[in-house]
Amino acid sequence: MSQSPRLSLPLLMPQQAQRHLTLNDAFRLLDVLVQTAVVSATRTDEPDAVSEGMLFILPAGASGARWGDMAAGSLALFENGGFVEIRPVAGQIAYVADQGALVVFDGTAWGGGPLSRDEWPAIGINAEASEANRLTVAADSELLTFDARTPGSGDARKVVNKQSPAHVASVLFQSGFAGLAEIGLVGDDGFAVRVSTDGALFRPAMKADPASGHVSVAQDAAPVCALDVGGAVRVASYLKSALPPAGAGAGQIVLVANEAGGAVLAFSDGASWRRVTDRAIVS
């Protein structure tokens, strides 16, 4: 055997004269095949102005005094004033400078292969992904930001899509891997917030009707008005001297703690606070 089986490096033979020529030829090939970096993998015209050691991957249709006789996919090395052809080996990886990308030779052609696949079965970042959690990230925080490089629209939207109304599209918040709060579309198309103490039994906290925009609080029932509360409602309590501005908007409701006769609910008519019992102005 005069060559190595995989990289075809010339081997020194017993009693060989001028061994340095064979050894230097092996070094020359290693210089090309190890940590391969090429100028381009798409240029088809043989360049005139090149430097010693420049390397190219020849695409189909390459032309030129020497490139025209070389096979597509070959490595074209410029040395000693001319180009020589070197055949890559299967599994060889090369950095393509004008693309800023890595390509791999599969035994027939160069391509992205596993280095540029569009669909990954699972990705783990600082963690191990699983069948249930195809994307797993272990970090103190994660950032999703608008596209300032392409540039994009300036928007940043996270989309969670479900198959049908009966399925779930939500964000689940856990503590010790037990779900304690969930927001999203849970089992229907109404936006909901629900909470749990044990990760098993969830209670409704809020639900919005997509048809009307009405909101129900602390109940599963569909809301029948803008705000439908499944229980008692508490409003803030104020002393008469510290009531918020009534002019901020008619329809506000507060509890006046020290009104004559005792605490009483009051509403704003847009100008003054009035007791709900007799509509008299709080004074």
N, C-alpha and C positions, 0 to 999 in steps of 0.2 A: 504494500500500500504506500503510495507516494503522496497522498493527500489525506487530511483529516476527513472523517465521514460526514460531518455536518457543515462546517464552515469552509471546507475545501482548502484548508491552509496547507501549504507545501511542507512536507516533512523532510528532515535531514536523513540521509541514507548513510549506511556504513561506508567508510573509506571515500566519502564524497569530497571532490575537490571544490574549492571556492564556496564553502558552506555559507559564507556570509551573504551571498546572493540569495540563497533559498531562505535564510533566516530573515533577511530584510524584506523579502517579498511577503512573508508571513506577517511581519509587523505592518506592512503597508495595508494588507487586507484587514487586519485587526483594527487599524486606524479608521477604516471605513465602516466596518460591521459592528463595532462596539460603540455604544452611545451615539448611534447614527443621527446626524443632523444634516438636512438638505436645504438648499436655497429655495427650491420650488418643486412642486409635484404636478404643476399644471402648465408650465412653460413648454411650448412645442417647438420653438425655433432655437437652434443651437446658438448660444451667445458667442460673441467675439472677444469681449473684454471680460475676462475672468481671472481669478487668482488661483495660484497653486493650492490644491486641496479642496477646491469647491466641489460640491456634490449635488446632483440633481436626481430626482425620480422621473423617469421618462414616461409621459402619458402616451396614449394611443395617438398616432399621427405625428409624432415627433420627427422633425426634419433637420437636415444639415449634413455637412461632409461626413461626420462620424455618427451623429445621432440617427441619421436615416438608416443605418445598418444595424442599429441596436434594437432589441426586443422591448416592447412596451412593458413597463414595470421594472426594467433594469435600473441599476444605479449607474449614473454616468459620472465618473471621477475625472477631474482635470488634473493631470500631472505630467511633468516633463514636456510642457507645451502642447498637449493634446488630450482628448477625452478617451478614456478606456472604459469598457463595460464590465460591471461586476453584478452577478446575479444575487439577489437577496435570498434569505432562507425563511421558511415558514415560521411565523411567530416573531419575526424581527420587527422592532418598533422604531419609528423614525420621527424626529421632530421636524416639522415643515415650517421654516422661518416666515415665509410670506403669508402664511395662514395662521400662525401662532397656534398650531394644533398638532396632536399626535396621530399618527396613522400606523396600522399594523399590516404586515404582509401575510396573507393566508395560504401562501403556496402558489397562488395564481395571480392575485392582484392586490394592490394596496387599498385600504379602506379604513373607515373609522372603527368597524367591528365593535367590540365591547367598550371601546374608549369613547364612542359617541352614540350609543344606543338611545333611542327615543323612549323606550319603555323599559323601566327597571322593575323587576318583580318585588323588590323591597329595598328600602334605604334606612340605615341606622346611622345617626349622627351622635357620636359619643355614647352610643347605646346599641343594643341588639334588636333589630326589627323582628317581627313575628308574623305569622299568618294572619292573626287578628289585627295587628297594628303594623301595616306595611310601611308606614313612615313613623319612625320613632326618634325623638330628639330629647337628649338629656342636657339641659342647660339652665342657667339661672333666668334667662329671658330669651325670647325670640322676637325678631323684628321683621315685619312686613311693611315695606315702604313704597311710595310711588316711584315710577320709572323715570329717573333723571338722566339716564344714559342714552336711551334710544333716540329722542326722548319720547315719553308716553304722554298721556293726557293730563297727568298731574293727579289723577284719581288713584285710590288704593281700595280695592274691593275684594273681600274674601267671599267666595261663593261655595255654599254647601248645598248640593243638589240631591234630592231623593227620587226614588222611582215613581211613587204614587202617593196619594193622600194618606193611605193607611201606614206608610212607612215613616221613618224618623229622619229628620235633618236637624241636628242640634249640636250644641257645645255643652259638654258635661264637665262640671268642676268637681274634683275629687280631693279628699284628704285621707292620706294613708291608703290610696287606691279604692276608697269607698266613695261613690257618687253622692254629693250632698246638695248640689244645685244643678239645674239644667235649663237652658234657654233654647228656643227654636220651635220647629214644627214637630210636635210629638204626637204621632198617631192621627193627625188630621192637618188641615191647612190653616189653622188658627195659631198665630204666634203666642207662645206660652212661656211662662216662668214657673218652675215648680221646684220644691225643696224637699229635703229628706234629712232625717237624723241618723239613719243607719245604712243608707245606700240601697235599701230594698223597697221600702214604702215611701212613695213620693206624694206630697200634698200640693194642691194648686195654690200658687201665690198670685198669679195674674194671667189673664188670657184676653187677647184682642180678637174681635170678630172681623175677618177680612172683608166681609160684605158691607158692614156699617161703620167699622172703626170703633165701635163701642168696646169698652173694657170692663171685664168682670174681675173682682178681687176676692181672693180667698174662697172661691167656689168653682165647681165644675160646670154649673149651669151657664148657658149662653146669656150674655148681657142683653137686657131689654131696653136700656137707656145708655147714655154716654158713659156713665160710671155706675156700675151695678155691684154693690158690695155685699158679700155674704156674711154680714155680721155688723156689730156696732161700729160707728165711725166717730173718731175723736178729732176735734179741731183744737187749734192752739188757744191757750188761755192768756188774756191780757188784762192788766189794770186799765181803768178808764184813762188814766194819764199817759199810758204807753200804747194806746191803740195805733195800729199801722194806718197809713193814709187811706181814707175811704175813697179818695179820688183816684186811686190807682186802678180802679175798675169796679163797676157795679156787679153785684152777685157774690162778693166775698162773704164768707161766714166765719165768725170768731166767737169765742166764749168770753163774755165780759165778767171777770171774776168778782168785782166789787160794785156792781150796779145796785141801786136802791132796791131793796126787797130780796137781794141775793143774786147769785150767778145766773146769767141768762145768755142765751144765744142772740147774736146780733148779726145783721146783714148790712152790706153797703148798698146804697141806692145810687152810688156814683158821686155823691157829695157828702153824705153823712152816714154815721152808723145808727141803725134803728133796731130796737128790740123786736124780736120776732113775735113776742107775745101781744104787743099792742101797737107796733110800728112807731112808737114814740122815739124821738132822737135820744140817744144815750148822752147823758150830760153829767 
